[in-house]
Amino acid sequence: MPGNDAQDIAVHWFRTDLRLTDNAALAAAARCKAIVPLYIRETPAAGRAIGAAKQWWLHHSLTALDAELRRLGAPLILATGEPYLILSALARDSGATRLVGNRRYEPAAAAADEELADRLRADGLEVDFHAGFLLHEPTRLKSKSGKFYRVFTPFWRTLESELQVAPPAPAPGALKGVSGIASEALADWALLPQGPDWAGGLRQMWTPGEQGARDRLSAFLNGGIENYAEGRDVPSRENTSRLSPHLALGEISPAQILHALRQPSTRGSQEDRETLRKEIGWREFCWHLLVNEPFLPERNHDARFDDFPWHADDDAHAAWQRGRTGYPIVDAGMRQLWRHGYMHNRVRMIVASFLTKHLLSHWQIGERWFWDTLVDADPASNVANWQWVAGTGADAAPYFRIFNPILQGEKFDPDGAYVRHFVPEIAALPDRYIHKPWDAPEQTHETAGITLGVTYPKPLIEHRAARQRALAAYQQIKDAA
């Protein structure tokens, strides 16, 4: 039987919902007599352990969350271990009778939560997991044939037709904590880089935490969203929201973003706002795919690619990771990733196409590198988007759509501003050669201080040869089908 909120003590288990506003589980816990806010570093982890860049973000996000919770009267408790043991002990020590949290959707984490809830309920604890990480429940949205959606457009059309976005629930005004509960020290978790400190670019670029998310959304809706529909493809412009890392740890909810888009003060055209809505929709679609195809991180959505002749080349992979491929737009993107833990979305597609089609490397190699280096690494979006570019996924770009990194650079970085910022060793080249340094005359190289193969690498592979090799490999699996 449900308990009396006003008489209960509740444990609120923070996971991918590190915010106070629009947090259904926290709102439920706040109605109780007292609350124990908790974050568990799970061992073993339910789902995939986060990468190094996201660990940096998590440290600062937890620091910000704890400061806000302390201000309200209930500090954050940190614990490491197996959740059932931690929660059982915490319920005993605090007198808690309820556990509340927001749902997780990564298949392994969702399964672990279901098993955990059964065990805790058998012990007499009330357990409630609320929605809030997504706009929809992935297992409930079905096509007319009763199956999950494999194509974005009908998925988004259906979701939008039934989507009702309520105004975000306010943060609690005050919380009553439980005294005497021990917490681990966040510093002991060693989430920050140690010798060397590679996070200087991250500190320069980002402000983790709920306030950072609100500030970023406000700044974008008051400026950057203007011309977003077109400008988001130009990596040198400030026309991207950069909300993805805040969404990844739940410092802001997708509902908050959609609600803000409807406000009269929001700038940008109707097309600009609708384009951002669709970007939120793609995040929903990726989670829809992962929940309904839990094998997606390990297997191709399109089984034909199980026999694709991928090419393993450790030296080429290392050159791609370091931004030393000899293709400036690719190298700029990979260096931006290393410096800022982030890469412009258009450039993500270019570098992913280069890895999977120019180098014929398996998409999992790139997916793993992005997982470790992106501050916005997301279990669903990372996998689904890599499969989309590789041509192996749902609603994917066909494999024979092979981005020409020279033309992509000339189209989306026509003045070379993005390349010059991240690949300064070729910055002195004229615009006409900035995306193809090998075409510049020797005198131009000398004037620009460039020695190809020394100060800047020659291309790993010539584009036309790479394209022909990729198409021949694709023909093999077509013929075998």
C-alpha positions in Angstrom: 0.0 0.0 0.0 1.3 3.5 -0.8 2.6 5.3 2.3 1.7 8.7 3.7 4.2 11.1 2.0 4.2 13.5 5.0 5.2 10.7 7.4 7.8 9.0 5.2 11.5 9.4 4.8 12.6 9.0 1.2 15.8 8.2 -0.5 16.1 10.1 -3.8 18.5 8.2 -6.0 20.1 10.6 -8.6 21.3 9.0 -11.8 21.0 10.7 -15.1 18.8 13.5 -13.7 21.3 15.8 -11.9 18.9 18.7 -11.6 16.3 20.1 -9.1 13.9 21.6 -11.6 11.4 19.5 -13.6 12.4 16.4 -11.6 9.4 14.3 -10.9 11.1 11.9 -8.5 12.7 14.7 -6.5 9.3 16.4 -6.3 7.8 13.2 -4.9 10.6 12.9 -2.4 10.3 16.5 -1.3 6.7 15.9 -0.1 8.1 13.5 2.5 9.0 14.2 6.1 12.7 14.1 5.2 14.9 13.2 2.2 18.3 11.5 1.7 19.6 12.6 -1.7 22.0 9.9 -3.0 24.3 9.3 -5.9 25.9 5.8 -6.3 29.0 5.0 -8.2 27.9 1.5 -9.1 30.2 -1.4 -9.0 29.7 -3.3 -11.2 28.2 -0.6 -13.3 24.7 -1.2 -14.6 25.3 -0.5 -18.3 28.4 1.0 -19.8 30.9 2.8 -17.6 31.3 6.4 -18.6 34.4 7.6 -20.4 37.1 10.0 -19.2 35.7 13.2 -20.6 32.3 12.5 -19.1 33.9 11.6 -15.7 35.3 15.1 -15.7 31.9 16.5 -16.3 30.3 14.3 -13.7 32.7 15.5 -11.0 31.7 19.1 -11.6 28.0 18.4 -12.0 27.9 16.5 -8.7 29.8 19.4 -7.1 27.2 21.9 -8.3 24.3 19.6 -7.4 25.6 19.1 -3.8 25.9 22.9 -3.4 22.3 23.4 -4.3 21.1 20.6 -2.2 23.0 21.9 0.8 21.5 25.3 0.3 18.1 23.6 0.5 18.9 21.7 3.6 19.8 18.1 2.4 23.4 17.5 1.3 24.2 14.9 -1.4 25.3 11.5 -0.1 27.9 9.7 -2.2 28.5 5.9 -2.1 30.4 3.3 -4.1 29.3 -0.3 -4.5 26.4 -2.6 -5.3 23.1 -0.6 -5.2 21.0 -3.1 -3.3 23.5 -3.3 -0.5 23.9 0.5 -0.3 20.2 1.2 -0.4 19.3 -1.5 2.1 21.9 -0.2 4.6 20.9 3.4 3.9 17.2 2.6 4.5 18.1 1.0 7.8 20.4 3.8 9.0 18.1 6.7 7.9 14.7 5.1 8.7 13.7 5.6 5.0 10.7 3.7 3.9 10.7 4.8 0.2 13.1 4.9 -2.7 12.3 7.3 -5.6 14.3 7.9 -8.7 13.8 8.6 -12.4 13.9 5.8 -14.9 16.9 4.7 -16.8 16.4 3.3 -20.3 19.8 1.8 -21.2 18.8 -1.9 -21.5 21.2 -3.2 -18.9 20.4 -0.4 -16.4 16.7 -0.8 -16.9 16.9 -4.5 -16.2 19.1 -3.9 -13.2 16.5 -1.4 -11.9 13.7 -3.9 -12.3 15.5 -6.6 -10.4 16.6 -4.1 -7.7 13.0 -2.8 -7.2 11.7 -6.4 -6.8 14.3 -7.1 -4.1 13.7 -3.9 -2.2 10.0 -4.3 -2.3 10.3 -7.8 -0.9 12.2 -6.2 2.0 9.3 -3.8 2.6 10.6 -0.7 0.9 8.3 1.3 -1.4 10.0 1.9 -4.8 8.9 4.4 -7.5 10.7 5.2 -10.7 9.4 8.2 -12.6 9.7 9.4 -16.2 11.7 12.5 -17.1 14.8 11.6 -19.1 12.8 11.3 -22.3 9.7 12.8 -23.8 8.2 9.3 -24.5 8.3 5.8 -23.2 10.2 3.9 -25.9 8.4 0.6 -25.4 5.0 2.1 -25.7 5.3 4.1 -29.0 4.3 1.7 -31.8 3.6 1.9 -35.5 0.2 0.9 -36.9 1.6 -2.6 -37.4 2.4 -2.8 -33.7 6.2 -2.6 -34.2 8.7 -0.1 -33.1 9.8 2.6 -35.6 12.9 2.2 -37.7 12.5 5.5 -39.7 12.7 8.9 -38.0 10.0 10.8 -40.0 7.0 8.6 -39.1 8.4 8.2 -35.5 8.6 12.0 -35.0 5.2 12.6 -36.7 3.6 10.1 -34.3 5.4 11.4 -31.2 4.6 15.1 -32.0 0.9 14.2 -32.6 0.5 13.0 -29.0 3.1 15.1 -27.3 2.0 17.3 -24.5 4.7 19.3 -22.8 3.6 20.7 -19.4 5.4 23.7 -17.8 8.4 22.5 -16.0 7.8 21.8 -12.3 9.7 24.2 -10.1 12.6 23.1 -7.9 11.8 22.4 -4.2 11.9 25.5 -2.0 13.5 23.6 0.9 14.4 20.1 1.9 14.8 18.4 5.3 17.8 16.1 5.4 18.6 13.3 7.7 21.6 13.8 10.0 24.3 11.3 10.7 24.5 9.7 7.2 28.1 9.2 6.1 29.2 10.2 2.6 32.3 9.4 0.6 34.4 12.3 -0.6 34.0 13.2 -4.3 37.7 13.9 -4.6 38.4 10.2 -3.6 36.6 9.1 -6.7 39.4 10.5 -8.9 37.2 11.5 -11.7 39.4 14.4 -12.7 42.5 13.8 -14.9 45.7 13.1 -13.1 49.2 13.7 -14.7 48.8 15.1 -17.2 45.8 17.5 -16.7 44.3 17.4 -20.2 41.1 19.2 -19.2 42.2 22.8 -19.7 40.1 23.1 -22.9 37.1 21.6 -21.2 37.3 24.1 -18.4 37.5 26.9 -20.9 34.5 25.7 -22.9 32.0 24.3 -20.4 30.1 25.1 -17.2 28.7 21.8 -15.9 25.7 21.8 -13.6 22.1 22.8 -13.7 22.8 26.5 -13.6 25.2 26.1 -16.5 22.5 24.3 -18.5 20.0 27.1 -17.8 22.5 29.7 -18.8 23.4 27.9 -22.0 19.8 27.5 -23.0 19.0 31.1 -22.3 22.1 32.4 -24.2 21.2 30.2 -27.2 17.5 31.1 -27.3 18.4 34.8 -27.1 20.9 34.8 -29.9 22.4 31.6 -31.4 19.1 30.2 -32.5 18.7 32.9 -35.1 19.5 31.2 -38.4 19.9 27.9 -36.6 18.3 25.9 -39.4 21.1 26.9 -41.8 23.9 28.1 -39.6 24.1 24.9 -37.5 26.0 23.3 -40.4 28.8 25.9 -40.3 31.3 24.9 -37.6 32.8 28.3 -37.2 29.5 29.9 -36.3 27.8 30.0 -32.8 24.6 28.4 -34.2 24.6 25.2 -32.2 22.9 24.9 -28.8 25.7 22.9 -27.1 23.0 21.5 -24.8 23.9 17.9 -25.4 26.3 17.4 -22.5 23.7 18.9 -20.1 21.0 16.6 -21.5 23.3 13.6 -21.2 23.5 13.8 -17.4 20.0 15.3 -17.0 21.0 18.8 -15.9 18.2 19.9 -18.1 15.2 17.9 -19.4 14.1 17.8 -23.0 10.7 19.1 -21.9 12.3 22.2 -20.4 13.9 22.9 -23.8 10.7 22.4 -25.8 8.7 24.5 -23.3 11.3 27.4 -23.6 11.1 27.2 -27.4 7.4 28.1 -27.2 8.0 31.3 -25.2 7.4 34.6 -26.9 10.8 35.9 -25.9 12.5 33.1 -27.9 14.2 34.5 -31.0 14.7 32.8 -34.3 12.3 31.9 -37.1 9.6 29.2 -37.0 12.0 27.0 -39.1 14.8 27.6 -36.6 12.7 26.5 -33.7 11.3 23.5 -35.5 14.8 22.4 -36.5 15.8 22.4 -32.8 12.6 20.4 -31.9 13.7 17.8 -34.5 17.1 17.6 -33.0 15.5 16.7 -29.6 13.3 14.3 -31.6 16.5 12.6 -33.0 17.7 12.0 -29.4 14.3 10.4 -28.7 14.5 8.3 -31.8 18.0 7.0 -30.9 16.7 5.9 -27.5 13.7 4.4 -29.1 16.0 2.3 -31.3 18.3 1.2 -28.4 15.5 0.2 -26.1 13.8 -1.9 -28.8 17.1 -3.2 -30.2 19.3 -3.8 -27.1 21.9 -5.5 -29.2 22.7 -2.3 -31.1 26.0 -1.5 -29.5 27.4 -4.9 -30.4 25.7 -5.7 -33.7 24.7 -4.0 -37.0 21.1 -3.0 -37.3 21.5 -4.1 -41.0 22.7 -7.7 -40.8 24.2 -7.5 -44.3 27.1 -5.6 -42.8 28.0 -8.5 -40.6 30.2 -9.8 -43.5 31.6 -6.4 -44.5 35.3 -6.5 -45.2 36.4 -3.9 -42.6 40.1 -3.1 -42.6 42.1 -2.9 -39.4 45.0 -0.4 -39.5 46.2 0.7 -36.0 48.5 3.4 -37.5 45.6 4.9 -39.5 43.3 4.7 -36.4 45.9 6.6 -34.4 46.4 9.2 -37.0 42.6 9.7 -37.1 42.4 10.0 -33.3 45.2 12.6 -33.2 43.9 14.7 -36.1 46.8 13.8 -38.4 45.0 12.4 -41.5 46.1 15.1 -43.9 42.5 16.2 -44.5 42.2 19.6 -42.7 38.4 19.4 -41.9 38.8 15.9 -40.5 41.9 16.9 -38.4 40.2 20.1 -37.1 37.3 18.0 -35.9 39.4 15.4 -34.1 41.5 18.1 -32.5 38.4 20.0 -31.4 37.2 16.7 -29.8 40.4 16.3 -27.9 40.6 19.9 -26.7 37.0 20.6 -25.8 35.4 17.1 -25.4 33.0 18.1 -28.1 32.7 18.3 -31.9 30.4 20.2 -34.2 27.6 18.0 -35.5 28.4 18.5 -39.2 32.0 17.7 -38.6 31.1 14.6 -36.6 29.4 13.2 -39.7 32.5 14.0 -41.8 35.0 12.4 -39.5 32.8 9.3 -39.0 32.4 8.9 -42.8 36.2 9.2 -43.2 36.9 6.5 -40.6 34.3 4.0 -41.9 34.6 4.7 -45.6 37.9 6.2 -46.4 39.8 4.0 -43.9 37.2 1.1 -44.0 37.4 0.9 -40.2 34.6 -0.7 -38.2 32.2 1.9 -36.8 32.8 0.5 -33.3 36.3 1.8 -33.3 35.0 5.3 -33.7 32.1 4.8 -31.4 34.5 3.7 -28.6 36.8 6.7 -29.1 33.9 9.1 -29.1 32.5 7.4 -25.9 35.8 8.1 -24.1 36.4 11.7 -25.4 33.0 13.3 -25.6 31.5 15.2 -22.7 28.1 14.5 -24.2 28.6 10.8 -24.8 25.2 9.2 -24.8 24.6 5.4 -24.9 21.9 5.7 -27.5 22.9 8.6 -29.7 26.5 7.6 -29.9 25.8 4.1 -31.2 22.8 5.0 -33.4 24.6 8.0 -35.0 27.7 6.0 -35.7 25.6 3.2 -37.4 23.7 5.9 -39.3 26.9 7.4 -40.8 28.4 3.9 -41.5 25.3 2.9 -43.3 24.6 -0.1 -41.0 21.9 1.4 -38.9 18.2 2.3 -38.9 17.1 5.1 -41.2 20.8 5.3 -42.2 22.5 7.2 -44.8 23.3 4.6 -47.5 26.8 3.3 -47.4 27.6 4.6 -50.9 27.0 8.2 -49.5 30.7 8.9 -49.0 31.5 12.4 -47.8 34.2 14.1 -49.8 36.2 15.8 -47.0 37.5 18.4 -49.4 34.1 19.5 -50.7 32.6 19.3 -47.3 35.2 21.6 -46.0 34.8 24.0 -48.9 31.0 24.0 -48.5 30.7 24.4 -44.7 34.0 26.1 -43.8 34.5 28.2 -47.0 36.8 30.8 -45.4 38.7 28.1 -43.5 38.0 29.8 -40.1 37.3 26.5 -38.3 40.3 24.7 -39.8 42.6 27.6 -39.1 41.5 27.6 -35.4 42.2 23.9 -34.8 45.0 23.3 -37.4 47.2 26.4 -37.0 50.2 24.9 -38.8 48.4 25.5 -42.1 46.7 28.7 -41.1 48.8 30.8 -43.5 47.5 29.0 -46.6 45.2 31.0 -48.9 41.5 30.0 -48.7 41.6 28.2 -52.0 44.1 25.7 -50.6 43.1 25.5 -46.9 41.1 22.3 -47.5 43.6 20.7 -49.9 47.1 21.8 -48.9 48.7 19.3 -51.3 47.4 21.3 -54.3 49.2 24.4 -53.3 52.4 25.3 -55.3 55.7 24.8 -53.6 56.2 28.5 -53.3 52.9 28.8 -51.5 54.0 26.1 -49.0 57.3 28.0 -48.4 55.5 31.3 -47.8 53.0 29.6 -45.4 55.9 27.8 -43.6 54.5 24.3 -44.5 56.5 21.2 -45.4 54.0 18.4 -46.3 54.8 15.2 -44.6 56.8 17.1 -41.9 54.9 20.1 -40.4 51.6 18.7 -41.7 50.9 15.2 -42.9 50.2 14.1 -46.4 46.7 12.5 -46.9 46.5 9.0 -45.5 44.7 8.0 -48.7 43.7 9.8 -51.8 39.9 10.5 -51.8 39.1 9.0 -55.2 41.0 5.8 -54.4 39.3 5.5 -51.0 35.9 6.0 -52.6 36.5 3.3 -55.2 37.8 0.9 -52.5 34.7 1.5 -50.3 32.3 1.0 -53.1 34.0 -2.2 -54.1 33.7 -3.5 -50.5 30.1 -2.6 -50.4 29.5 -4.4 -53.7 30.8 -7.6 -52.1 28.1 -7.7 -49.5 25.5 -6.7 -52.1 26.5 -9.6 -54.3 26.5 -12.0 -51.4 23.0 -10.9 -50.2 
